[in-house]
Amino acid sequence: MTEEEERAEVLAEEGTVVDPRRLHEAGRIAEALVFASAGPVSEAYIAERLPRGVDVQHVMRALKGFYAGRGVNLVQVDDSWAFRTAPDMSFVIRTDETEVRKLSRAALEVLSIIAYHQPVTRAEIEDIRGVQTSKGTLDVLMEAGWVRFRGRRRSPGRPVTFGTTLDFLDHFGLEELRDLPGLDELKGAGLLSGRIPANFQVPLPLGEDELAEDEDPITQMDLEELGLLAPGGHDEE
């Protein structure tokens, strides 16, 4: 059986459309879109380009299974998909020429707080840490592409809220925020002390695109006010 026939067979088992030719074509389209992209591709983008009547989730799950035992895997990142080197093959990839991003302890603490408590403001981050957070620490995380401005809190001063990005999930191998390590995993890794309160629970953050009840989305005017866009809506050079 050729790879094309094998892929079509898997799609036929998973798909809701009976015509195997349409399923095979849908699989090829989805595969090409993800392969050609430098970053994760959203399901919505893929669905718009598939033949009518084809369930994009069935197609992507089938392709994920098809690539499961190969040198590259198709992985889900929130509501997007990307090809990544299989974990057991990472040793053959040269990494000595790649600059490793090392974060300070402060940056790691801030990143962890944002990941678990998002949406969270700078004042709330400082309250949790018990110390002031420098703008430079947040700048490092934003330049790394792991933290973003989420929205603005409906409270005096309308403080900006922070959250993680799709790149954060992709870098740390998480399909969604709910895959963040839980209490037992954090204890096992030695990241929580044995003196934590008995009723302590690891916070469960909102989804990437979910806004809290007291949170407004970031607008172009907000971005200009924060210095992220030049007047007129264009990025500063």
N, C-alpha and C positions, 0 to 999 in steps of 0.2 A: 504494500500500500504506500503510495507517495505521500509526501507531507501535505499536499493540497487535499488529497482524498481523506487523510486522517483528520485534518482540520475541519473539513466539511462534515465528517461523520460526528465529530464532537459538537459542532454547531447544531446539527440536526437533532441531536439528543437534548440539547439545552434550549433551543429556540422554540418560539411559538408559531413561526411561519413554516408551513409544510414544505414549500418548494425549496429543495436543497441548493439549487443554483442561486437563489436570492440570499440564502443564508451564507453560502460560500462567498458570494460577492460582498455581503455585509462584513464578514470577517476580514476579508482582504482590505476593505476600505478602512475599517477601524485600525487594523494593524499598520497600515501605511500612515495614517494620521498621527498615531502615537510615535511611530519610528522616526518620522520626519521632524518631530518637534523637539526643541532643546529642553523643554520643561514639561511637566504634567499637563495632559490635555483633558478638559472637562467633559463629562458625559454629555452635557447639553450640546456642546460643540460637535461631538461625534454623532449624536442622535440626529442632528439637522442634516447630516450628510449620508445617512444610511437609507436604503430603500424603504419606501413607505410600508408600514405594517410590521417592521422588524423591531423587536424589543432590544434596546441597546444594552440593558443590564444582563440579559441572557447571553448576548454576543460577547460582552466583556468577560463575564464569568467563564464562558467556554474557552475564550482565548487565554485567560489566566490559567486554567487547567492544562491547556495545551502546552504552555511554556513552563509549567511547574518543574519539570525535570530537566530543563535545558540550562545552558550556560548563562542565558539571560532570562529573567523572570518579568512577567507583566504584573506590576503591583498597583494597588489602589491607594491613592493619597487623597483623603476626604472624598470629594465627588469627582476626582480626576484620576487619570491613569498614566503610567510611565513605564518604560523599560529600564530595568536595573540589573546589574551583574548579580548572578546568583551568590548568596552569602558564602557558600563553600568554595567559590571560585575567586573570591576577592584576593587570595594570596598570589594569583598569577598576574594581577594588575599592578603595574609599576606605580608606586606612590611617592617614591623618593624625590621626584621633581615637583610634587604638589605641595604648596605651602600649607601647613597645618594651622588652622585658626585656633589659637589658644586664648581662652577667656580668663579674665581675672576671677578671683573668688567672688568679688562683688557683682560682676556681670553674671556669673552663674546663679547667684542668689536671686538677682532681679529677674533673670530669664525664668527661673523656676516659679517665682511668685506670679509672674505674668501668665505663664502657661496654666497654672492651677487656679488662679483667681480671676482670670479675665471674664468680663471687662473690668479693668482696675486702673485707678488714677495714680499719678506719681505720689500724691499725699498718702494714698492707701498703701502703696509699696513701702514708703518710708515708715508708716505706722507698723506694718508687719515686721520689717527688718529691725526697727528700733533705732535706725540711723538715717541721716540724710543721704539721698541718692543723687550723685552728680549727673549733670546733663551729659557728660562725656560717656558715662556708662550706658545710658540709653542710646546715645548716638552710635556706639559700637555695635549694639544689638540690632539697631535699625539698618546700619550699613551692611551688616552680615545678611540682612534680608530675613531675619527670624522674628522680628517684632515690627508691628505697624500701629499707626493710629487707627483705632476702631470707630470712635464717635466722640460725642461730647455729653457729659453728664448733665441732666436737668437739675442743677443745683447752683447756688450762688457762685459766680465766676465761671460757670460752665466749663469745668476742667476737662481736659482731653482724656479719653480712656485708651488704654493700650491692650493689644491682643497679639497672638502669634499669627504667623503666616503659613501659606501652603508650603513654602520652602522649609520652614521649621519642621513640619510633618515629614516632608520628603527626606530631609537630612537625617532625622532621627528614626527613620523607618516606621513611622506611625501612619496607619490608614486614616484615623480620625482622633480627635482629642480624647475620646473615651478610652483610647488605648494607652494613655499615660499610665505609668506604674501606679499601682494601688498601694494601700497601706502595708500589706504583707511584703510586697516586692521592695518597697522602700526600706522596711526594717531589715530584710534579708541582705540588702546591699550596704547596710550600715549607714544609711543616710538619715535615719531618725534615731534619736537617743532612746534609751530604755525608760526614760522618765516622762514620756509623753502622757497626757491625761487619758484616763480610761475611756472617756467619751469622745476622744479625738477622731474626726473623720477627714479623710483627704477630700478637698473641695472638688466638685465636678463642674468644670467650666462649660459655658455655653458653646454652641457650635460656631464655626468660623463666621457664618453670615447671620447668626441670630443676634438681634439687638435686645438689650435688657429693656425692661419697662420704663426705666428712667434714663434711657440713652437715646440720643439723636444721631443719625448718620453724619459722617463728615461731608461737608459741602465744599465746592470750589472756593467760596469765600473763606471758609475755615482754613483751607490749605494756604491761601494767600496770606491770611493773618498769621499762620504758623511759619511763614517763610519758605514753604515747599513749592509754591508756584509764584512766578513773577506776575505782576498785574496784567490782566488780559487772559490769564489761564494757561500761559506757556511755561514750561519748565525753565528754571534759571540755568544758564550755561556756566 
